[in-house]
Amino acid sequence: MSRNYFFNKIQILVSSKKSVVQDSVLIHNGLIKAFGKQALTLANELGIKPSNGNHKLLAPCLVDPHSTLEKPITGQNENIESLIKKAALAGYGQLALLPKGNPYRDKPEILKYLRQSNETVLIHFWGAFTLEGKGHELTQHASLCENGAIGLAGSDSIIPLEILHKGLSLGEFGSHPILIAPRDPKIQSEGLTRECVET
């Protein structure tokens, strides 16, 4: 499949703070090389013929910082390969998967096993803050971060404060972020919600 494209007229969104403009763009070996007149000149030099850019939009890829994939290897409805294909079709360039799943991403060897390189979507993995997300015992924070975890995450609810304090005091995660769900099952009254300013 060719990774060289020259779009003579295509809609381009540079950032959320600028409006869409129409211009030329040259993509060579899957990378954006030039815009405008420079793109036209370089495309002619490389012998890349123009493609129809009508009704197309060139924009920064979307990023999902905390997605869930329960069964990345054995999932019948969704696995890591199908997720990459669907994410690319939807315009995502990067996904970060939370540690909850089978296997639970709480050990360095699991992260090593799941990491795979592809040219379509960049997949990041959050490591688990506690073993199996149960909130009882810390994982090997430093080792997870050294082996590809972009940060450490808890489970669906807040990590018990004594375990959280212990993990933060050790500080083995360095400058990696910590993701903690702001939900405490003990104060939820079995799902009762109150809609007011105080809540």
Salt bridges, closest charged atoms under 4 A:
GLU78 OE1 - LYS86 NZ 3.62
ASP106 OD1 - LYS107 NZ 3.40
GLU132 OE1 - LYS134 NZ 3.04
ASP156 OD2 - LYS100 NZ 3.18
